[in-house]
Amino acid sequence: MSERALGRALLTIARSAIGAELGFRPLAEASHAALTLPAATFVTLKHSGELRGCIGSLKPRRPLGVDVRENALAAAFRDPRFPPLAVVEFEATSVEVSLLSADERLEVHGEAELVARLRRGVDGVILEYGSHRATFLPQVWETLPEPRGFLTALKRKAGLPDDFWSPRVNVSRYQVTQWTESEFPESESLLDESQR
């Protein structure tokens, strides 16, 4: 099966899980050979072009289909930055699924070297220091295109000062394969009549 077929299956699982939680009839069952393999995903929701929820997994600890379903529900109803998604928002909320590659630890000798090694628009980044941890998906480069600003915002997200650096900071990078509902023409719309 194609990568496109996998993306459609993952988007179907995500939208169907959210819709079922809101009382809509579920979409047709999604199937793909990869759904049973361990994988890490993020599900991002947008409403009127603005972020409405984003939750994910950094490590492949459960089957892909389960991971997407659970992250979709968490993004819709348990993202602490937003109130739970309401029925009236469902149809106008778009779903995006990101499938993460394995992460790669970056051995760097200082913040300047890290900034120089980040690949704009390609790398998702995980920053860890003690109990502080944060990640940005590669899509965040669209709003934070400069590597230094990207890293500063990531430190802030982790609860660290903008100018913080320590030799004990752990940084990893990963890439994603991303699918959005807008990639599918209206004839392939996931929000079919049974859910409207």
GIFENGI-V844492 format. One line per field, one symbol per residue. ss: DSSP state (h for helix, s for strand, l for the rest). phi: phi as a letter, one per 20 degrees, with the letter a starting at -180 (. if undefined). A space follows every 10 residues. Layout:
ss = ???
phi = ???
This chain:
ss = llhhhhhhhh hhhhhhhhhh hlllllllll llhhhhlssl ssssssslls ssssssllll lsshhhhhhh hhhhhhhlll llllllhhhh llssssssss lllsssllll hhhhhhhlll lllssssssl lssssslhhh hhllllhhhh hhhhhhhlll llllllllls sssslsssss hhhllhhhll llllll
phi = .fffffgfff ffgfffffff fenefffgfe cagffeefbd ccdddcclnd gcrbcacecf dbggffffgf ffffffccff ecfgfdgfeg feeedccdee ffecfdecdp ffffgfefdg mdeecddcbl eebbccfgff gfdcfegffg ffffffffnd fgefbbfefd cccbccddcc fffdfgfdgf eeffdf
